[in-house]
Amino acid sequence: MAVQYDLEGQKRAYAKWAPIYDKVYVKLLADAQRKAATAAAACGPRILEVGVGTGLVLPYYPKGTQVTGIDLSFHMLQKAVDKKVERSLSQVGLLAAMDACNLGFADESFNAVTVPFVITLVPDPEGALDEMYRVLKPGGEIVIASKLGADEGATMHIEAALAPLVKKVGWSIAFKASRLRNWAARYPDMEVIEISPVFPVGFFKLVRIKKRAR
């Protein structure tokens, strides 16, 4: 039986967040967003951002890149379009409403795929990653910025103790870094090449998964 996801429910939730999202997250996420954009641009000019939201990451992509952004929420995308126009972001092209698990692009279309703070919110993360793999060129990278729970050690125990508090502010420690490693291991040409801490104090992680060049 096919798994049913409440995409319409997600759209309603994002519609409520759209007017205030920037005020809540602009400073908190800036370091991770900037580093994700920089890592993606180093792979080549054609970049797909999955979960572009209100477009907070868009100004960080350097001129000369060609950025396509997709998001499930039309309300969020309206904010992203406003940023593109108001800030004259010539590096930003198509901004479209699209399901991450059903990307409307040809195979091997992009040098990099950025996934800023959305992978833990996608109902089927592995399905979305499969689609990102499909549209990624050989030699390219999937660059993920996210809150990822620790798999072991003291950090894991501290996070478990703080889990109820973290949940109240909308975060979760349930999604572990090992889940990304396990997904990459499905593909002989995919490798997790970096998992590094970013502001604040390593609470967020930057993950780079590389598709081997042929």
C-alpha positions in Angstrom: 0.0 0.0 0.0 1.3 3.4 -0.9 2.1 5.7 2.0 -0.1 8.8 2.1 1.5 12.1 3.1 -0.4 15.2 4.3 1.0 17.6 1.8 -2.0 19.9 2.0 -1.6 20.0 5.8 2.1 21.0 5.3 1.0 23.8 2.9 -1.4 25.2 5.4 1.3 25.2 8.1 3.8 27.0 5.8 1.1 29.5 4.9 0.9 30.5 8.5 4.7 30.7 8.9 5.3 32.7 5.7 4.7 36.2 7.2 6.9 35.8 10.2 9.5 33.2 9.1 12.2 35.7 8.3 11.9 37.6 11.6 12.2 34.4 13.6 15.1 32.7 11.7 17.1 35.2 9.7 20.0 35.5 12.2 19.8 32.1 13.7 20.2 30.3 10.4 22.5 32.8 8.6 25.9 31.0 9.2 24.6 27.6 8.0 22.8 29.1 5.0 25.9 31.1 3.9 28.2 28.1 4.2 25.7 25.9 2.3 25.5 28.4 -0.6 29.3 28.7 -0.7 29.8 24.9 -0.8 27.2 24.5 -3.6 28.7 27.3 -5.7 32.1 25.6 -5.5 30.6 22.6 -7.4 29.6 24.6 -10.5 27.1 27.2 -11.6 23.8 25.3 -11.9 22.3 25.0 -8.4 18.9 23.6 -7.3 17.7 24.7 -3.9 15.1 22.3 -2.4 12.9 24.0 0.2 13.8 27.6 -0.9 11.0 28.9 1.4 11.0 32.7 1.7 14.4 32.9 -0.1 16.7 33.5 2.9 19.6 31.7 1.3 19.2 33.3 -2.2 21.4 36.4 -1.5 24.3 34.2 -0.5 24.7 32.6 -3.9 27.4 34.4 -5.8 26.9 36.2 -9.0 27.6 33.9 -11.9 25.6 31.0 -10.5 22.3 30.0 -11.9 20.0 29.1 -9.0 16.6 27.3 -9.3 14.5 27.2 -6.2 11.5 24.9 -5.4 9.2 24.8 -2.4 5.9 23.1 -1.5 4.4 26.3 -0.3 3.2 29.0 -2.7 2.9 31.5 0.2 6.6 31.0 1.0 7.6 31.3 -2.7 5.8 34.6 -2.9 8.3 36.0 -0.3 11.2 34.5 -2.3 10.0 36.1 -5.5 9.8 39.5 -3.6 13.5 39.1 -2.5 14.6 38.2 -6.0 13.0 41.4 -7.4 13.7 43.8 -4.6 17.4 42.8 -4.3 18.0 42.4 -8.0 19.3 38.8 -7.5 20.3 38.1 -11.1 21.7 34.7 -10.1 18.2 33.5 -9.2 16.1 32.0 -12.0 13.1 29.8 -11.8 11.2 29.7 -8.4 8.5 27.1 -8.6 6.0 25.2 -6.4 7.1 21.6 -6.5 7.2 18.4 -4.3 10.7 17.4 -3.4 9.8 13.8 -4.0 8.7 14.5 -7.6 11.2 17.0 -9.1 10.2 18.2 -12.6 13.8 18.3 -14.0 15.8 16.1 -16.3 18.4 13.7 -15.0 21.8 15.2 -14.2 20.6 18.8 -14.6 22.5 20.5 -11.6 26.0 20.8 -10.3 24.7 21.0 -6.8 21.6 20.6 -4.8 21.2 22.6 -1.5 18.7 21.5 1.2 18.6 24.2 3.8 16.7 23.2 7.0 14.1 21.1 5.3 15.3 17.5 5.1 13.9 16.7 8.6 10.5 18.1 7.6 10.0 16.1 4.4 7.6 13.2 5.0 9.8 10.9 2.9 13.4 12.1 3.2 14.9 9.2 1.4 12.5 9.6 -1.5 13.4 13.2 -1.8 17.1 12.4 -1.7 16.6 9.8 -4.4 15.2 12.6 -6.6 18.1 14.9 -5.8 20.5 12.1 -6.7 18.7 11.7 -10.1 19.0 15.4 -11.0 22.6 15.8 -9.8 25.4 15.8 -12.2 28.4 13.4 -11.6 31.0 15.3 -9.6 28.3 17.3 -7.9 27.2 17.5 -4.3 24.0 17.5 -2.2 24.6 20.1 0.5 22.4 19.8 3.6 22.1 22.3 6.4 20.0 20.9 9.3 19.6 20.1 13.0 20.8 16.5 13.2 20.8 14.4 16.4 24.0 12.9 17.5 24.3 9.1 17.1 26.5 8.4 20.1 28.5 9.9 23.0 27.8 12.6 25.6 26.1 14.8 23.0 23.5 12.2 22.3 22.6 11.9 26.0 22.5 15.7 26.4 20.2 16.0 23.4 17.9 13.3 24.8 17.6 15.2 28.1 16.8 18.4 26.2 14.4 16.8 23.7 11.1 18.0 25.4 12.4 21.6 25.5 13.7 21.5 21.9 10.4 20.1 20.7 8.5 23.1 22.1 10.4 25.4 19.8 9.8 23.3 16.8 13.0 21.3 16.5 13.6 17.6 16.9 16.6 15.3 17.6 15.0 12.3 16.0 16.7 12.7 12.6 20.3 11.4 13.0 23.3 12.0 10.9 23.6 8.2 10.4 20.3 8.3 8.4 22.1 10.4 5.7 25.1 8.0 5.7 22.8 5.0 5.4 21.0 6.6 2.4 24.3 7.5 0.7 25.5 3.9 1.2 22.7 2.7 -1.2 24.5 4.3 -4.1 28.0 3.1 -5.1 28.9 6.6 -6.4 27.7 8.6 -3.4 29.8 9.4 -0.4 29.3 11.6 2.7 32.5 13.7 2.6 31.8 16.2 5.4 29.6 16.6 8.5 30.7 19.8 10.2 29.2 21.9 13.0 28.0 25.5 12.3 26.6 28.3 14.4 25.2 28.3 17.0 27.9 26.2 18.8 27.4 23.3 16.5 23.7 23.0 17.2 23.3 22.8 13.4 25.3 20.7 10.9 26.5 21.1 7.4 26.6 17.9 5.4 28.1 17.4 2.0 27.3 14.2 0.0 29.3 13.9 -3.2 28.4 12.1 -6.4 31.6 10.6 -7.9 32.6 11.8 -11.3 32.6 9.2 -14.1 
